[in-house]
Amino acid sequence: MKTTAAFRSLLSALALMLALYATAAVTSRTGQITGTVLDAGTKESIPQAHVVLLRARDNAYVATATTAPDGSFRFKNLPFGQYKLRTTILGYQEPQSTLNVNALQPRLNLGKVQLEPVNVPAEDAPVATANSLGATALIMH
């Protein structure tokens, strides 16, 4: 009788540990991507840049982050998978990279994402003007 009760207790403990392990495995199938957006020339941070995350297999929208004053951004609670990261801000080229978030790399820190300024010839540069009411217009040549 004592052996049967001890065996049942052991089985119950194993079942509980298995359930806890399965729960941990399910909840830990997410990751995050972080980084800091900088001007490639000046190495200064670029605040208010839009960082867009797309699913790699079909370019479906996943999330958007806006960089903080120090240029940092973060995507949290991302399901494991392959993503494309696009960074956009007026006056800079739009780099794109493909990233994998998985069990081996659940937290990707991209470090410094450096954006190259777009060189616009002076004669093609837009001109901003304001009228007497304070409205601003952007004129393209």
C-alpha positions as a Markdown table, in Angstrom:
| # | Residue | x | y | z |
|---|---|---|---|---|
| 1 | Met | 0.0 | 0.0 | 0.0 |
| 2 | Lys | 2.8 | 2.4 | 0.9 |
| 3 | Thr | 4.5 | 1.8 | -2.4 |
| 4 | Thr | 1.4 | 2.5 | -4.4 |
| 5 | Ala | 0.8 | 5.8 | -2.5 |
| 6 | Ala | 4.4 | 6.8 | -3.0 |
| 7 | Phe | 4.2 | 5.9 | -6.7 |
| 8 | Arg | 1.1 | 8.0 | -7.1 |
| 9 | Ser | 2.7 | 11.0 | -5.4 |
| 10 | Leu | 5.7 | 10.6 | -7.7 |
| 11 | Leu | 3.5 | 10.5 | -10.8 |
| 12 | Ser | 1.5 | 13.5 | -9.5 |
| 13 | Ala | 4.8 | 15.5 | -9.0 |
| 14 | Leu | 6.0 | 14.5 | -12.5 |
| 15 | Ala | 2.7 | 15.5 | -14.1 |
| 16 | Leu | 2.8 | 18.9 | -12.3 |
| 17 | Met | 6.4 | 19.5 | -13.4 |
| 18 | Leu | 5.5 | 18.5 | -17.0 |
| 19 | Ala | 2.5 | 20.9 | -17.0 |
| 20 | Leu | 4.7 | 23.8 | -15.7 |
| 21 | Tyr | 7.4 | 23.1 | -18.3 |
| 22 | Ala | 4.8 | 23.0 | -21.1 |
| 23 | Thr | 3.3 | 26.3 | -19.9 |
| 24 | Ala | 6.8 | 27.9 | -19.7 |
| 25 | Ala | 7.6 | 26.6 | -23.2 |
| 26 | Val | 4.4 | 28.2 | -24.6 |
| 27 | Thr | 4.8 | 31.5 | -22.9 |
| 28 | Ser | 8.5 | 31.8 | -23.9 |
| 29 | Arg | 7.9 | 31.5 | -27.6 |
| 30 | Thr | 8.1 | 35.3 | -28.0 |
| 31 | Gly | 11.1 | 37.6 | -28.3 |
| 32 | Gln | 12.0 | 41.2 | -28.8 |
| 33 | Ile | 14.1 | 43.4 | -31.1 |
| 34 | Thr | 15.8 | 46.5 | -29.9 |
| 35 | Gly | 18.2 | 49.0 | -31.5 |
| 36 | Thr | 19.2 | 52.7 | -31.8 |
| 37 | Val | 18.9 | 54.7 | -35.0 |
| 38 | Leu | 21.8 | 57.1 | -35.8 |
| 39 | Asp | 22.8 | 59.4 | -38.6 |
| 40 | Ala | 25.7 | 57.6 | -40.4 |
| 41 | Gly | 27.6 | 60.8 | -40.9 |
| 42 | Thr | 27.3 | 62.6 | -37.6 |
| 43 | Lys | 26.7 | 59.5 | -35.4 |
| 44 | Glu | 23.9 | 61.5 | -33.7 |
| 45 | Ser | 20.7 | 59.8 | -32.7 |
| 46 | Ile | 17.6 | 60.3 | -34.9 |
| 47 | Pro | 14.5 | 60.8 | -32.8 |
| 48 | Gln | 11.0 | 60.3 | -34.3 |
| 49 | Ala | 12.1 | 57.9 | -37.0 |
| 50 | His | 9.5 | 55.2 | -37.9 |
| 51 | Val | 10.7 | 51.6 | -37.6 |
| 52 | Val | 8.4 | 49.2 | -39.3 |
| 53 | Leu | 8.3 | 45.5 | -38.7 |
| 54 | Leu | 7.0 | 43.2 | -41.5 |
| 55 | Arg | 6.6 | 39.4 | -41.6 |
| 56 | Ala | 9.3 | 38.2 | -44.0 |
| 57 | Arg | 7.3 | 35.5 | -45.9 |
| 58 | Asp | 4.5 | 37.8 | -47.1 |
| 59 | Asn | 5.4 | 41.4 | -46.1 |
| 60 | Ala | 2.4 | 41.5 | -43.8 |
| 61 | Tyr | 2.5 | 44.4 | -41.3 |
| 62 | Val | 3.4 | 43.4 | -37.7 |
| 63 | Ala | 4.2 | 46.6 | -35.8 |
| 64 | Thr | 5.6 | 50.1 | -35.9 |
| 65 | Ala | 7.8 | 51.8 | -33.3 |
| 66 | Thr | 8.8 | 55.5 | -33.2 |
| 67 | Thr | 12.3 | 56.2 | -32.0 |
| 68 | Ala | 12.8 | 57.9 | -28.6 |
| 69 | Pro | 14.8 | 61.1 | -28.3 |
| 70 | Asp | 17.9 | 59.0 | -27.9 |
| 71 | Gly | 17.1 | 57.1 | -31.2 |
| 72 | Ser | 16.2 | 53.9 | -29.4 |
| 73 | Phe | 13.3 | 51.6 | -30.3 |
| 74 | Arg | 11.9 | 48.3 | -29.1 |
| 75 | Phe | 9.5 | 45.6 | -30.3 |
| 76 | Lys | 8.3 | 43.3 | -27.5 |
| 77 | Asn | 6.3 | 40.1 | -27.4 |
| 78 | Leu | 7.1 | 39.1 | -31.0 |
| 79 | Pro | 6.1 | 35.5 | -31.9 |
| 80 | Phe | 9.2 | 33.6 | -33.1 |
| 81 | Gly | 9.7 | 34.0 | -36.8 |
| 82 | Gln | 11.5 | 35.8 | -39.6 |
| 83 | Tyr | 10.9 | 39.6 | -40.0 |
| 84 | Lys | 11.9 | 42.5 | -42.2 |
| 85 | Leu | 12.8 | 45.7 | -40.5 |
| 86 | Arg | 12.4 | 49.0 | -42.4 |
| 87 | Thr | 13.5 | 52.4 | -40.9 |
| 88 | Thr | 12.0 | 55.5 | -42.5 |
| 89 | Ile | 12.4 | 59.2 | -41.9 |
| 90 | Leu | 12.4 | 62.1 | -44.4 |
| 91 | Gly | 15.9 | 62.9 | -45.7 |
| 92 | Tyr | 17.4 | 59.4 | -45.2 |
| 93 | Gln | 17.7 | 56.3 | -47.2 |
| 94 | Glu | 15.4 | 53.4 | -46.2 |
| 95 | Pro | 17.5 | 50.4 | -45.2 |
| 96 | Gln | 15.9 | 47.1 | -44.9 |
| 97 | Ser | 17.2 | 44.0 | -43.1 |
| 98 | Thr | 15.8 | 40.5 | -42.5 |
| 99 | Leu | 15.9 | 39.2 | -38.9 |
| 100 | Asn | 15.2 | 35.9 | -37.1 |
| 101 | Val | 13.6 | 35.8 | -33.7 |
| 102 | Asn | 13.8 | 32.2 | -32.4 |
| 103 | Ala | 14.6 | 30.2 | -29.3 |
| 104 | Leu | 18.3 | 30.6 | -29.9 |
| 105 | Gln | 18.0 | 34.3 | -30.3 |
| 106 | Pro | 14.8 | 35.5 | -28.6 |
| 107 | Arg | 16.3 | 39.0 | -27.8 |
| 108 | Leu | 17.9 | 40.7 | -30.7 |
| 109 | Asn | 19.8 | 43.8 | -30.0 |
| 110 | Leu | 20.7 | 45.4 | -33.4 |
| 111 | Gly | 22.9 | 48.0 | -31.7 |
| 112 | Lys | 23.4 | 51.1 | -33.9 |
| 113 | Val | 21.3 | 51.2 | -37.0 |
| 114 | Gln | 23.0 | 53.9 | -39.1 |
| 115 | Leu | 21.0 | 55.7 | -41.7 |
| 116 | Glu | 22.6 | 57.4 | -44.7 |
| 117 | Pro | 21.4 | 60.9 | -45.5 |
| 118 | Val | 19.8 | 61.3 | -49.0 |
| 119 | Asn | 21.8 | 63.7 | -51.1 |
| 120 | Val | 19.4 | 66.1 | -52.9 |
| 121 | Pro | 20.9 | 68.6 | -55.4 |
| 122 | Ala | 20.3 | 72.1 | -54.3 |
| 123 | Glu | 18.1 | 72.9 | -57.4 |
| 124 | Asp | 15.9 | 69.9 | -56.6 |
| 125 | Ala | 15.5 | 70.6 | -52.9 |
| 126 | Pro | 12.0 | 71.4 | -51.6 |
| 127 | Val | 11.4 | 74.9 | -50.4 |
| 128 | Ala | 9.1 | 75.7 | -47.4 |
| 129 | Thr | 7.1 | 78.9 | -47.5 |
| 130 | Ala | 4.6 | 80.4 | -45.1 |
| 131 | Asn | 1.7 | 82.7 | -45.8 |
| 132 | Ser | 0.4 | 85.6 | -43.6 |
| 133 | Leu | -2.0 | 83.2 | -41.8 |
| 134 | Gly | 0.9 | 80.9 | -40.7 |
| 135 | Ala | 0.1 | 78.1 | -43.1 |
| 136 | Thr | 3.2 | 76.4 | -44.5 |
| 137 | Ala | 3.5 | 74.9 | -48.0 |
| 138 | Leu | 6.2 | 72.6 | -49.4 |
| 139 | Ile | 7.1 | 73.5 | -53.0 |
| 140 | Met | 8.9 | 70.8 | -55.1 |
| 141 | His | 10.9 | 71.9 | -58.1 |
